[in-house]
């Protein structure tokens, strides 16, 4: 909760990736607040009052995940809404001839996005969702200590540049 509050104000892309991780943590703990309290919340070095707030935040997320039926996979509707706003900005920047730098980032990323989208086999994903899922997958590989190819690292670098620019624009607006 504390990290999420900061990230939503300063870096929307990092916020989305953080929330992907939080959703997975909730799933790992079987959407059970007692498990979350034991395995996650108790590890915070904050006051009891803040722990109570964090517990309430996790409870709200659990309820949202149940409501949106994203218990096994997927993302909550508020997170999807943020991703759609980011995608709308992406489209807006692509249609703005003055955004040469973003267009340049996108041209580098476009073939990688297309290739990754084909691998994901989900035509409903927006280009931004493909990038975010790709970055999150990369983060998971790193956390698991798995080998990462140079090709994957290069692709992530290209996505990162594009999304970093997009995040700055998002917060300017």
Buried (B, 14 or more C-beta within 10 A) or exposed (E): BEEBEEBBEEBBBBBBBBBBBBBEBBBEBEBEBEBBBEEBBEEEEEEEEBBEBBBEBBEEBBEBBEEBEBBEEEBBEEBBEBBEBBBEBBEEBBEEEEBEEBBEBBEBBBEBBEEBBEEBEEEEBBBBBBBBBBBBBBBEBEEEEEEEEEEBEEBBEBBBBBBBBBBBBBEEE
